[in-house]
Amino acid sequence: MVQQTKWVERKFNFDFPIGVFPCLVERLRGTPGRIEEITKTLPLNTLTTRVNNGWSIQEHVGHLWDLEALGERRLTDFRSGARILTAADMTNRKTYEANHNENSMEIILKEFWMARGTLVSALELLDEEQVGRSSLHPRLNEPMRLVDWCYFMAEHDDHHVARMVGLVSAKRKE
């Protein structure tokens, strides 16, 4: 099995045309549905088991939900022409403090669906000029257009979905 690259070690090329924006919006819209498909038949024990001090499947989903507030702030940053995007909390304090394993997957996923739906609806209202606006990403320390940010978010979603699938696979091998 291929070892998944850590998120903070990923490098990105933001060299694609603005015309891929509709495809990226669809990737973002589809994340909750893909997660629901992966998790709908899993028992609670599988959803909440941690492996090697990493997050459980449920905590990965909770983390994506937790980050929707950052997504809303960054969308506001782009709309307002902010020079630098709002920084993420790289300690993930919100996720650790949320105790997502004490909640139900149904509630976490429902909240994620609603939050992501709100973000996607806002993205669908943007025009080409807005999608091409650029701000500095604070961790990457490079300019990022709004379309690039959507790609970055979709890749982040996929990173966590892949982690979840890996946890399901590991549990099935036990």
Backbone as CSV, one residue per row, in Angstrom:
resi,resn,N_x,N_y,N_z,CA_x,CA_y,CA_z,C_x,C_y,C_z
1,MET,0.837,-1.190,0.000,0.000,0.000,0.000,0.878,1.248,0.000
2,VAL,0.470,2.252,-0.720,1.210,3.509,-0.812,0.934,4.350,0.431
3,GLN,1.981,4.859,1.032,1.861,5.727,2.202,1.353,7.100,1.759
4,GLN,0.286,7.575,2.354,-0.305,8.866,1.990,0.569,10.007,2.492
5,THR,0.839,10.963,1.620,1.608,12.150,1.970,0.844,12.969,2.998
6,LYS,1.543,13.459,4.003,0.919,14.326,4.997,0.453,15.608,4.319
7,TRP,-0.671,16.125,4.798,-1.259,17.324,4.189,-0.281,18.485,4.165
8,VAL,0.407,18.726,5.257,1.300,19.888,5.333,2.551,19.717,4.478
9,GLU,2.780,18.533,3.953,3.926,18.294,3.066,3.547,18.379,1.594
10,ARG,2.269,18.557,1.297,1.815,18.636,-0.086,2.275,19.935,-0.736
11,LYS,2.589,19.855,-2.010,2.921,21.019,-2.836,1.834,21.145,-3.897
12,PHE,1.563,22.374,-4.311,0.469,22.626,-5.234,0.923,23.496,-6.396
13,ASN,0.373,23.219,-7.564,0.543,24.069,-8.736,-0.806,24.679,-9.054
14,PHE,-0.836,25.975,-9.079,-2.077,26.683,-9.376,-1.964,27.309,-10.768
15,ASP,-1.965,26.462,-11.764,-1.720,26.936,-13.122,-2.824,26.541,-14.101
16,PHE,-4.001,26.278,-13.599,-5.083,25.866,-14.481,-5.994,27.055,-14.778
17,PRO,-6.806,26.950,-15.823,-7.668,28.075,-16.199,-8.844,28.250,-15.245
18,ILE,-9.363,29.459,-15.187,-10.517,29.765,-14.358,-11.708,28.901,-14.754
19,GLY,-11.743,28.456,-15.979,-12.846,27.639,-16.482,-13.024,26.304,-15.774
20,VAL,-12.074,25.883,-14.943,-12.268,24.638,-14.182,-13.087,24.888,-12.907
21,PHE,-13.388,26.143,-12.630,-14.129,26.487,-11.416,-15.428,25.691,-11.262
22,PRO,-16.274,25.574,-12.291,-17.514,24.799,-12.102,-17.245,23.345,-11.688
23,CYS,-16.196,22.747,-12.210,-15.847,21.372,-11.834,-15.413,21.302,-10.370
24,LEU,-14.675,22.295,-9.925,-14.214,22.320,-8.538,-15.383,22.529,-7.578
25,VAL,-16.328,23.359,-7.964,-17.519,23.553,-7.139,-18.259,22.221,-6.987
26,GLU,-18.320,21.455,-8.066,-18.990,20.148,-7.988,-18.226,19.166,-7.102
27,ARG,-16.913,19.213,-7.128,-16.138,18.372,-6.202,-16.468,18.740,-4.767
28,LEU,-16.510,20.035,-4.483,-16.824,20.493,-3.129,-18.239,20.094,-2.722
29,ARG,-19.180,20.234,-3.635,-20.571,19.866,-3.356,-20.676,18.366,-3.046
30,GLY,-19.882,17.559,-3.713,-20.003,16.113,-3.601,-19.349,15.472,-2.396
31,THR,-18.506,16.199,-1.681,-17.778,15.592,-0.564,-18.699,14.986,0.492
32,PRO,-19.707,15.699,0.982,-20.560,15.064,2.000,-21.229,13.776,1.492
33,GLY,-21.628,13.759,0.253,-22.262,12.562,-0.312,-21.303,11.385,-0.390
34,ARG,-20.065,11.656,-0.773,-19.076,10.576,-0.817,-18.829,10.026,0.576
35,ILE,-18.752,10.926,1.553,-18.532,10.490,2.935,-19.732,9.674,3.424
36,GLU,-20.917,10.129,3.106,-22.116,9.394,3.520,-22.102,7.985,2.930
37,GLU,-21.722,7.877,1.678,-21.663,6.565,1.021,-20.655,5.645,1.706
38,ILE,-19.529,6.191,2.095,-18.478,5.404,2.757,-18.905,4.961,4.155
39,THR,-19.607,5.828,4.869,-19.854,5.600,6.293,-21.221,5.013,6.636
40,LYS,-22.156,5.010,5.706,-23.552,4.709,6.062,-23.776,3.329,6.667
41,THR,-22.963,2.367,6.354,-23.168,1.020,6.903,-22.138,0.634,7.962
42,LEU,-21.291,1.571,8.331,-20.236,1.239,9.285,-20.758,1.260,10.715
43,PRO,-20.352,0.284,11.513,-20.758,0.293,12.920,-20.039,1.403,13.690
44,LEU,-20.631,1.789,14.809,-20.082,2.861,15.638,-18.619,2.609,16.000
45,ASN,-18.283,1.391,16.322,-16.913,1.053,16.689,-15.930,1.391,15.561
46,THR,-16.311,1.129,14.346,-15.443,1.451,13.203,-15.347,2.957,13.011
47,LEU,-16.453,3.657,13.197,-16.477,5.115,13.006,-15.639,5.854,14.043
48,THR,-15.534,5.316,15.245,-14.912,6.056,16.348,-13.566,5.495,16.802
49,THR,-13.055,4.479,16.132,-11.774,3.896,16.525,-10.614,4.727,15.991
50,ARG,-9.696,5.029,16.876,-8.462,5.717,16.487,-7.369,4.685,16.244
51,VAL,-6.533,4.964,15.264,-5.405,4.086,14.955,-4.121,4.898,15.076
52,ASN,-3.171,4.407,15.841,-1.872,5.081,16.012,-2.001,6.546,16.408
53,ASN,-2.889,6.844,17.338,-3.123,8.210,17.831,-3.640,9.169,16.772
54,GLY,-4.072,8.653,15.634,-4.669,9.503,14.600,-6.153,9.661,14.838
55,TRP,-6.788,10.485,14.038,-8.219,10.695,14.166,-8.995,9.483,13.699
56,SER,-10.167,9.319,14.272,-11.112,8.303,13.817,-11.795,8.807,12.540
57,ILE,-12.547,7.947,11.903,-13.320,8.348,10.720,-14.241,9.506,11.098
58,GLN,-14.927,9.366,12.202,-15.870,10.390,12.637,-15.167,11.718,12.914
59,GLU,-13.967,11.661,13.461,-13.202,12.886,13.716,-12.728,13.531,12.413
60,HIS,-12.397,12.730,11.411,-12.042,13.306,10.099,-13.233,14.073,9.522
61,VAL,-14.422,13.481,9.612,-15.624,14.161,9.114,-15.875,15.426,9.920
62,GLY,-15.753,15.322,11.235,-15.935,16.492,12.093,-14.945,17.594,11.759
63,HIS,-13.719,17.210,11.450,-12.693,18.185,11.080,-13.107,18.957,9.828
64,LEU,-13.614,18.249,8.822,-14.057,18.934,7.606,-15.204,19.895,7.924
65,TRP,-16.113,19.478,8.785,-17.204,20.361,9.196,-16.640,21.567,9.949
66,ASP,-15.701,21.311,10.852,-15.096,22.405,11.622,-14.489,23.468,10.707
67,LEU,-13.926,23.051,9.602,-13.232,23.983,8.710,-14.160,24.800,7.812
68,GLU,-15.428,24.479,7.815,-16.363,25.256,6.989,-16.416,26.716,7.428
69,ALA,-16.261,26.975,8.713,-16.241,28.371,9.197,-15.045,29.121,8.605
70,LEU,-13.894,28.458,8.519,-12.723,29.064,7.884,-13.008,29.319,6.408
71,GLY,-13.668,28.377,5.772,-14.037,28.555,4.366,-14.897,29.795,4.154
72,GLU,-15.853,29.991,5.028,-16.710,31.183,4.932,-15.887,32.460,5.112
73,ARG,-14.955,32.439,6.068,-14.109,33.630,6.292,-13.219,33.892,5.076
74,ARG,-12.660,32.828,4.513,-11.791,33.030,3.344,-12.579,33.496,2.131
75,LEU,-13.790,33.021,1.965,-14.617,33.526,0.869,-14.869,35.019,1.061
76,THR,-15.128,35.419,2.281,-15.290,36.848,2.592,-13.996,37.605,2.290
77,ASP,-12.854,37.019,2.630,-11.557,37.639,2.320,-11.431,37.903,0.825
78,PHE,-11.735,36.899,0.014,-11.632,37.073,-1.440,-12.596,38.146,-1.925
79,ARG,-13.827,38.091,-1.455,-14.832,39.069,-1.894,-14.431,40.489,-1.539
80,SER,-13.816,40.670,-0.383,-13.465,42.017,0.074,-12.109,42.486,-0.452
81,GLY,-11.398,41.621,-1.157,-10.092,42.008,-1.693,-8.982,41.987,-0.658
82,ALA,-9.121,41.177,0.368,-8.077,41.088,1.406,-6.745,40.692,0.782
83,ARG,-5.688,41.291,1.261,-4.352,40.995,0.745,-3.889,39.601,1.172
84,ILE,-4.249,39.196,2.399,-3.860,37.897,2.948,-5.108,37.184,3.443
85,LEU,-5.218,35.908,3.130,-6.349,35.111,3.593,-6.249,34.837,5.093
86,THR,-7.380,34.645,5.722,-7.420,34.257,7.127,-6.620,32.975,7.308
87,ALA,-5.783,32.954,8.327,-4.934,31.784,8.580,-5.741,30.678,9.254
88,ALA,-5.395,29.448,8.911,-5.977,28.280,9.575,-5.252,28.049,10.892
89,ASP,-5.946,27.450,11.838,-5.312,27.022,13.076,-4.679,25.664,12.813
90,MET,-3.386,25.647,12.604,-2.696,24.413,12.235,-2.579,23.426,13.392
91,THR,-3.013,23.821,14.589,-3.058,22.872,15.702,-4.373,22.102,15.700
92,ASN,-5.326,22.544,14.881,-6.650,21.911,14.789,-7.356,21.850,16.146
93,ARG,-7.163,22.865,16.929,-7.732,22.913,18.278,-9.239,22.670,18.290
94,LYS,-9.942,23.284,17.340,-11.399,23.140,17.289,-11.802,21.673,17.153
95,THR,-11.106,20.936,16.322,-11.424,19.520,16.125,-11.116,18.711,17.373
96,TYR,-9.970,18.967,17.978,-9.623,18.224,19.185,-10.590,18.530,20.335
97,GLU,-11.019,19.765,20.453,-11.911,20.148,21.546,-13.366,19.742,21.301
98,ALA,-13.721,19.450,20.073,-15.111,19.141,19.736,-15.562,17.767,20.222
99,ASN,-14.622,16.877,20.473,-14.976,15.511,20.897,-15.999,14.883,19.951
100,HIS,-15.681,14.896,18.663,-16.613,14.392,17.651,-17.015,12.935,17.878
101,ASN,-16.180,12.147,18.521,-16.543,10.752,18.786,-17.675,10.641,19.804
102,GLU,-17.930,11.708,20.542,-19.023,11.709,21.512,-20.343,12.129,20.867
103,ASN,-20.300,12.594,19.658,-21.488,12.996,18.919,-21.911,11.820,18.041
104,SER,-22.930,11.988,17.236,-23.309,10.921,16.305,-22.870,11.308,14.898
105,MET,-22.527,10.296,14.103,-22.139,10.554,12.712,-23.294,11.225,11.981
106,GLU,-24.508,10.840,12.289,-25.670,11.419,11.625,-25.709,12.938,11.820
107,ILE,-25.484,13.392,13.024,-25.507,14.833,13.323,-24.326,15.540,12.665
108,ILE,-23.135,14.969,12.793,-21.939,15.579,12.202,-22.109,15.720,10.698
109,LEU,-22.559,14.645,10.058,-22.711,14.664,8.600,-23.819,15.628,8.171
110,LYS,-24.896,15.675,8.929,-25.985,16.609,8.609,-25.482,18.052,8.675
111,GLU,-24.730,18.364,9.726,-24.188,19.719,9.875,-23.185,20.039,8.766
112,PHE,-22.367,19.063,8.400,-21.413,19.267,7.313,-22.150,19.498,5.995
113,TRP,-23.175,18.683,5.705,-23.986,18.876,4.494,-24.519,20.311,4.443
114,MET,-25.090,20.783,5.552,-25.697,22.127,5.570,-24.642,23.209,5.374
115,ALA,-23.530,23.103,6.109,-22.478,24.124,5.997,-21.881,24.139,4.595
116,ARG,-21.609,22.970,4.049,-21.021,22.905,2.702,-22.021,23.396,1.668
117,GLY,-23.294,23.101,1.868,-24.319,23.598,0.947,-24.364,25.117,0.921
118,THR,-24.212,25.731,2.076,-24.188,27.191,2.168,-22.993,27.753,1.391
119,LEU,-21.824,27.142,1.569,-20.631,27.603,0.876,-20.776,27.438,-0.640
120,VAL,-21.232,26.283,-1.073,-21.388,26.020,-2.511,-22.393,26.991,-3.122
121,SER,-23.480,27.262,-2.416,-24.471,28.222,-2.930,-23.853,29.601,-3.124
122,ALA,-22.991,29.999,-2.196,-22.308,31.298,-2.322,-21.328,31.280,-3.492
123,LEU,-20.621,30.171,-3.672,-19.667,30.065,-4.780,-20.379,30.151,-6.125
124,GLU,-21.553,29.580,-6.216,-22.297,29.566,-7.481,-22.725,30.961,-7.926
125,LEU,-22.713,31.922,-7.038,-23.123,33.292,-7.360,-21.981,34.154,-7.888
126,LEU,-20.755,33.621,-7.848,-19.588,34.420,-8.229,-19.450,34.523,-9.740
127,ASP,-18.895,35.650,-10.178,-18.624,35.823,-11.603,-17.130,35.575,-11.874
128,GLU,-16.760,35.625,-13.129,-15.387,35.291,-13.523,-14.350,36.208,-12.877
129,GLU,-14.680,37.488,-12.756,-13.734,38.424,-12.119,-13.499,38.029,-10.670
130,GLN,-14.543,37.673,-9.958,-14.413,37.283,-8.556,-13.625,35.975,-8.404
131,VAL,-13.880,35.038,-9.279,-13.202,33.740,-9.227,-11.706,33.899,-9.503
132,GLY,-11.335,34.934,-10.232,-9.931,35.180,-10.543,-9.190,36.045,-9.538
133,ARG,-9.897,36.558,-8.527,-9.242,37.397,-7.506,-8.195,36.599,-6.752
134,SER,-7.152,37.304,-6.346,-6.018,36.647,-5.697,-5.726,37.252,-4.331
135,SER,-5.338,36.384,-3.406,-4.878,36.791,-2.077,-3.731,35.868,-1.692
136,LEU,-2.947,36.290,-0.739,-1.823,35.469,-0.284,-2.325,34.401,0.686
137,HIS,-1.943,33.157,0.420,-2.267,32.078,1.355,-1.198,32.102,2.446
138,PRO,-1.591,32.244,3.718,-0.596,32.464,4.773,0.359,31.293,5.034
139,ARG,-0.095,30.047,4.932,0.809,28.918,5.186,1.688,28.625,3.974
140,LEU,1.085,28.636,2.796,1.849,28.350,1.578,2.738,29.521,1.186
141,ASN,2.393,30.714,1.672,3.118,31.938,1.368,3.229,32.180,-0.137
142,GLU,2.106,31.980,-0.804,2.048,32.266,-2.235,0.655,32.758,-2.589
143,PRO,0.583,33.546,-3.674,-0.723,34.042,-4.087,-1.612,32.890,-4.543
144,MET,-2.883,33.044,-4.269,-3.861,32.015,-4.604,-5.120,32.719,-5.096
145,ARG,-5.574,32.338,-6.287,-6.846,32.860,-6.782,-7.985,32.119,-6.079
146,LEU,-9.164,32.681,-6.130,-10.301,32.000,-5.529,-10.483,30.617,-6.155
147,VAL,-10.303,30.484,-7.455,-10.407,29.175,-8.104,-9.343,28.221,-7.553
148,ASP,-8.153,28.726,-7.252,-7.088,27.907,-6.673,-7.473,27.446,-5.266
149,TRP,-8.082,28.352,-4.529,-8.524,28.020,-3.177,-9.566,26.905,-3.205
150,CYS,-10.464,26.938,-4.181,-11.453,25.862,-4.316,-10.761,24.534,-4.601
151,TYR,-9.754,24.566,-5.450,-8.969,23.356,-5.725,-8.284,22.868,-4.445
152,PHE,-7.686,23.778,-3.715,-6.997,23.473,-2.462,-7.968,22.824,-1.476
153,MET,-9.163,23.382,-1.353,-10.176,22.811,-0.460,-10.613,21.426,-0.918
154,ALA,-10.819,21.261,-2.220,-11.232,19.954,-2.743,-10.140,18.908,-2.502
155,GLU,-8.899,19.307,-2.661,-7.792,18.393,-2.381,-7.734,18.047,-0.895
156,HIS,-8.013,19.025,-0.044,-8.041,18.779,1.399,-9.169,17.801,1.741
157,ASP,-10.334,18.014,1.145,-11.436,17.063,1.335,-10.982,15.657,0.949
158,ASP,-10.401,15.537,-0.241,-9.979,14.221,-0.743,-8.913,13.596,0.146
159,HIS,-8.038,14.421,0.701,-7.014,13.922,1.622,-7.685,13.208,2.796
160,HIS,-8.703,13.844,3.371,-9.375,13.248,4.524,-10.264,12.075,4.126
161,VAL,-10.902,12.141,2.978,-11.698,11.000,2.509,-10.789,9.794,2.304
162,ALA,-9.617,10.003,1.732,-8.666,8.898,1.543,-8.231,8.316,2.882
163,ARG,-8.039,9.171,3.876,-7.691,8.684,5.216,-8.819,7.825,5.778
164,MET,-10.057,8.267,5.593,-11.205,7.498,6.070,-11.272,6.128,5.402
165,VAL,-11.085,6.114,4.094,-11.124,4.845,3.357,-10.005,3.929,3.850
166,GLY,-8.843,4.487,4.129,-7.749,3.708,4.671,-8.083,3.099,6.034
167,LEU,-8.780,3.854,6.867,-9.200,3.341,8.172,-10.223,2.222,8.024
168,VAL,-11.144,2.360,7.086,-12.126,1.300,6.819,-11.404,0.046,6.361
169,SER,-10.465,0.224,5.457,-9.686,-0.914,4.936,-8.917,-1.631,6.048
170,ALA,-8.273,-0.855,6.902,-7.496,-1.431,8.004,-8.410,-2.197,8.943
171,LYS,-9.599,-1.672,9.203,-10.537,-2.331,10.109,-11.024,-3.658,9.505
172,ARG,-11.218,-3.685,8.206,-11.701,-4.912,7.532,-10.631,-6.010,7.544
173,LYS,-9.365,-5.593,7.600,-8.280,-6.568,7.602,-8.045,-7.200,8.974
174,GLU,-8.650,-6.612,10.004,-8.454,-7.129,11.374,-9.097,-8.495,11.536
